[in-house]
Amino acid sequence: MKVVALAGGVGGAKMADGLARILPADDLTVIVNTGDDFSHFGLRICPDLDTVCYTLAGLANPSTGWGRADETWNALNSIRELGGPAWFQLGDKDLGTHLERTRRLAQGEPLSKIVRDFSRSWGIAAQILPMSDHPVETWVETEEMGWLPFQEYFVAQQCVPRVKQFEFRGAQQSLPAVGVLDALEVADCLIICPSNPWVSIAPILSIPGIKECCLKVPVRVAVSPIIGGKAIKGPAAKMYEELGINPSVLAVAESYRGLIDGLVIDRVDQAYGEPLEKGGLHVLVTQTIMQNYIDRMNLAKETLEFCQKLLIFRKGRT
Amino acid sequence: MKVVALAGGVGGAKMADGLARILPADDLTVIVNTGDDFSHFGLRICPDLDTVCYTLAGLANPSTGWGRADETWNALNSIRELGGPAWFQLGDKDLGTHLERTRRLAQGEPLSKIVRDFSRSWGIAAQILPMSDHPVETWVETEEMGWLPFQEYFVAQQCVPRVKQFEFRGAQQSLPAVGVLDALEVADCLIICPSNPWVSIAPILSIPGIKECCLKVPVRVAVSPIIGGKAIKGPAAKMYEELGINPSVLAVAESYRGLIDGLVIDRVDQAYGEPLEKGGLHVLVTQTIMQNYIDRMNLAKETLEFCQKLLIFRKGRT
């Protein structure tokens, strides 16, 4: 079974890692949000891509979920000493990634090729792809501060301003990265990882051609990033609320309406199973919180079995 | 007594540090070679400036003379892991300097202003100035590999190719950095630190206006970087040889002919004292090797006393 997963940062990376631990390497492609990429100190920084890569390579910091394990902070401390901007956490090991990526981008290499080579260097067997080789920027309109580029909202302002809407600037002029449409075309199932629907998954779907190609994948399921009305990490629940939507698995289903035919929800949201099914969705209720490698693998395994069932069901109907 | 010192890398930095430990802060300006500055990974790197600043700030690595003490190498190891170019030693703390400098240069700030602010942050009291706020590039013509940019010759090729000549590209279109000519105009003496005459001092003198202004300083002395026919560090002696010149204090005197009226040479070169004096130079024979802080201060003290004597002598004559 060929699988394409869509992923943003920490939660998506954990699920992608679970899938990578179970599926044969050739059967998994992870398409990663690059809408939160930005330039800082002249370096091109791709937070979600790095989180996914570090996680699948076993290099991620287990306590934060982002950044690298056994990291040092000497460069950032030097910058702080000089009165420079130290709001973005630039670890020393992590800096090496940004430096080498920036060097290669400046030589004209597409991001997807760089990610492929980095993956190989880090011993990642699955195929990891940026959503696009073109720069697409997520901007957040806030009540208090107007339009903010994503990292300014997310890191510098720590998601405090109330959101009004999002824009993925450059998306209309962009193309899917080399390999994205190919992977979707041969996929048996699409798994939307438990990432933020507004700022992790929506940017991926904003790239011309990706959503259309996703819709051709026989089975499409999402894993809810909302558990018991809250997000494990990040501002997803807060965003739903600020946009006037009650943050629940129903809201997640609504976000992906027309795109998915199955939703994976946590046991604490079991009561939503029936209304979701009445709304036409297949539902898998299981433990979706991933606190360790076993949890990641279990969630991946159950989600894959769920997909398999839907695939058989679908084939039975056609 | 107002002093201007011209300095390149490690040897010049040590002497400048000796001067800074003795002179009142307001009386010392160090003009530093920036001809070996280069861009690497998109970062602007100024090896001599950083060596001088780190040394005067007490942050320098005591065993290498360049780079920072208690340095870590995690970023460079990451780059190496990814197959990137690791020929230039980029320490993590050092990287912070390059990142913040690059960020501020990109905002249009002149290098001299950045150096002033960095000096203040690092607690350096003396005035440190780059020779120019404009990019000037030292290129080395070699027998084996043709023209090489300085760092390619110096670090990547480790000074192995035989030199034929040097060019300071961009010098004719450049101006002295803000403050350079002002400092020279009020200086009582000019001290050329024991730096490489070909690639550390010559680039400084190539900036239009600097040499002319140096010649107006009442007393001008150089400390020979050649001791017993050899350089303590770096390719100065090798360069003299490859250019068909016997590397000795006589060769150093010849390099600075017309510019200096005094030369400080090491005790091992005492025999050259008489021929140098016959050639019209005042000579100070002393210990010029600086193995510790005491040596730096002693050399600085003796050189300053030598300058003082020449100043009185000169005043007596006029």
Interface residues (C-beta under 8 A of the other chain):
Chain A: F41 G42 L43 E71 T72 N74 A75 L76 N77 S78 I79 E81 L82 G83 G84 P85 L90 G91 D92 K93 D94 L95 G96 T97 L99 E100 T102 R103 R104 A106 D117 F118 S121 W122
Chain B: F41 G42 L43 E71 T72 N74 A75 L76 N77 S78 I79 E81 L82 G83 G84 P85 L90 G91 D92 K93 D94 L95 G96 T97 L99 E100 T102 R103 R104 A106 D117 F118 S121 W122
